[in-house]
Amino acid sequence: MRLLNQSLRYLLVPLLVIVGIWSVVFYINMLDEINDSIDDGLNNSKLLIIQRAASDSAILQKNSFNESNYAIQEITKEMALTIKDTHIDTALYMQDEEDMEPVRLLSTAFELNGKFYRLQVFSSMVEEDDLIEDLFWSVFWLYLTVLASIVLINKIALQKLWKPFYEILQQLKAFRLDGGKKTSGIKTNIKEFNELKNAANTLMQHSLETYANQKQFTENAAHELQTPLAIAAGKLELLLEKDDIAPAHATDIVQILQIIERLARLNKSLLLLAKIENSQYSATQTISINKTVHECISDLEDFAAYKNIEISVHEEENPEIEMDATLANILVSNLIKNAIFHNIQNGRIIISITKTTLTIGNTGKARALDPHKVFSRFYKEATAQSSTGLGLAVVKAICKLYRFDISYHYSDIHCFEVQFKDR
Amino acid sequence: MKILVIEDEKELLEAITASLEKEHFLVESAGDFNTAFEKISLYEYDCILLDIMLPGGSGLDILEELKNAGKTGNVIIISAKDSLDDKVKGLALGADDYLTKPFHITELNARIKAVLRRNTAGGKNTIETGNVLLDLTDRLFTVNGNVFALNRKEFDILTYFLFNKNRLITKTALAEHVWGDNTDQADNLDFIYYQIKNLRKKLQSSNAAIEIQSVYGIGYKLVER
């Protein structure tokens, strides 16, 4: 959810509550003020009527409201004593509206010439339902106007105020460990954004340094290990060429040489893994999976032919994936190599390519491998002593780098499936 | 043929020198940047083996100096850095080949001979041994003037053997040379045996005066009969 929408969501409900409470309070206050004013008017009318009654006794005969807004009835003294001035809200039939309309009614009693009378005076009041309806719509439009203003102001503010933030975000998104640059060209007076920029810069600087160190270490490790291995292997090869060497010694030397060769292979694979995991392969280009598969098959056809393995390729689609060419080649060839070397004599390899998947199935031992362990480092079949056990770990690392899914399942044939990310 | 080996690891330098002398090359060596720089300024070499990481400087600077002096050609970089950057830089600066450590002595031999042949003006790119003649340009295998068919891999194997005549070639070295990096798997060695068996049959049927001998079960040696 975008910042704008989120802040709006936070404002929406509290604003509604505030405006709601405010309108109720306002309504009650207003009604109170109106009643107060009407009551004052009624009290005034009462005094005027009583004064007029003293001079004009005809008024005392007015028993019902009819055309005027007051009525007088004669009552007993006891009754008059129980009557106090009361203001009540009630309803009377109005000719004009042809309906009962709310009125404010003042009831009182007075004494004139030893007789007691009850006086009722009324005054028309505001119609509450109309008032509430008017008030509701006013408040409703106010609410919408306030919200609309907030959206508008927020939008402008976000665009102007938050511009440095979005710029930093953009540069962070574009940041790459190899050949990456720190955030630049962002100028702002806002303290928080400057702090964010500095924090991002520190983090990026740290990442760049760590990356450079790791890269350096990888290369140094290669140098430091490969050279002694090269020397040992070279010397042993030269030693084997000597004429005066006893066959028994030669066998020992051969064994040592084979161990050194294995070490060199192991070291090479581990370095490759380290390089992949350090994301040192970043030269992405568009790779045709079909082309890569055919190239790898052609590289490996001698090995397949030796075991008399039949390779069939089903190409439903021609997926093109953005990745490093070297890694694409390693990915595909490691899987095919795996399918060849763990195959049986006269076996089969079935490769199928769809829009988003590459599946390589092979005949082999009639027993499923442990799908959890098959991609881990140094996992190998007991019978395959001279393999490094890193081939599928490398495949897994490449898949992880590009966020491909790799899975293994067994149903008569061993199946490895790479699911390319749907772009 | 004069070869300069620029390599700071004394032991490796010795091994390379010993191997190259077996091939009757005249070998000179330089163990650090300054010595190497001096030697390339003073003398001419038919081929230079150049390590990138040297005490006192980078091998790439030496390459640059060679380029500036117009002495490019026949430089093979031997480096422990299997780095694409260096490879690209080195080749751009005029190096002819790039070999990553650890390498097999026989592989180095083959690379040197290939570079020397490739860059020798005029002469035909052929290897001749006894009655056998390999034409590397047209990829023809001739015995006593008659052409015999070899498949692509067999031709590569035979070329490698002829570049390393009388030398021990380990199965691993052979596999890596012909099948590249695809060979780090279990049942390699039987596979190589099978390939050699086929090649031996063809050599016999074509009456070639060369044979491939097995050596201690670890490799092979090509000798003239």
Contacts between the chains, C-beta under 8 A, distances in Angstrom:
chain1	res1	chain2	res2	distance
A	219	B	81	5.5
A	219	B	83	6.4
A	222	B	80	5.4
A	222	B	81	6.3
A	222	B	82	6.2
A	223	B	53	6.2
A	223	B	80	3.9
A	223	B	81	6.4
A	223	B	101	8.0
A	224	B	80	7.9
A	226	B	80	4.3
A	226	B	100	7.6
A	226	B	101	4.4
A	226	B	102	5.2
A	227	B	9	5.4
A	227	B	12	6.5
A	227	B	80	5.2
A	227	B	101	5.6
A	227	B	102	7.5
A	229	B	101	7.7
A	229	B	102	4.4
A	230	B	12	5.9
A	230	B	80	7.7
A	230	B	101	4.3
A	230	B	102	3.3
A	230	B	103	6.3
A	231	B	9	6.3
A	231	B	11	4.5
A	231	B	12	4.6
A	231	B	15	6.2
A	233	B	102	5.5
A	233	B	104	6.9
A	234	B	12	6.5
A	234	B	15	3.8
A	234	B	16	7.1
A	234	B	19	7.3
A	234	B	102	7.8
A	234	B	104	7.7
A	234	B	105	5.2
A	235	B	11	7.2
A	235	B	15	5.3
A	237	B	104	6.7
A	237	B	105	5.1
A	237	B	106	7.4
A	237	B	168	6.3
A	237	B	170	6.5
A	237	B	173	7.9
A	238	B	15	6.0
A	238	B	18	5.6
A	238	B	19	6.2
A	238	B	105	6.7
A	240	B	168	5.3
A	240	B	215	7.1
A	240	B	216	6.7
A	240	B	218	7.2
A	240	B	219	7.9
A	241	B	22	7.6
A	241	B	167	6.6
A	241	B	168	5.0
A	247	B	216	7.0
A	250	B	216	4.4
A	251	B	216	6.4
A	251	B	217	7.8
A	253	B	216	8.0
A	254	B	216	5.3
A	254	B	217	6.6
A	254	B	218	4.1
A	257	B	170	6.9
A	257	B	218	6.5
A	258	B	172	7.8
A	258	B	218	7.3
A	261	B	170	7.8
A	261	B	172	5.0
A	264	B	102	5.0
A	265	B	184	4.7
A	268	B	82	7.7
A	269	B	184	7.4
A	271	B	82	7.3
A	299	B	179	7.4
A	299	B	180	6.9
A	299	B	182	5.8
A	300	B	182	5.8
A	302	B	153	6.0
A	302	B	179	6.8
A	302	B	191	7.6
A	302	B	195	7.3
A	303	B	179	7.6
A	303	B	182	7.1
A	303	B	191	6.3
A	306	B	190	8.0
A	306	B	191	5.0
A	306	B	194	5.7
A	326	B	84	7.7
A	333	B	182	6.5
A	337	B	182	6.2
A	337	B	185	6.2
A	340	B	185	8.0
A	341	B	185	4.4
A	341	B	186	5.7
A	341	B	187	6.6
A	383	B	186	7.9
A	384	B	185	8.0
A	384	B	186	4.6
A	385	B	186	7.4
A	386	B	185	7.7
A	386	B	186	5.1
A	386	B	188	7.7
A	387	B	184	7.2
A	387	B	185	5.5
A	387	B	186	5.0
A	388	B	184	6.0
A	391	B	184	7.9
A	391	B	185	7.9
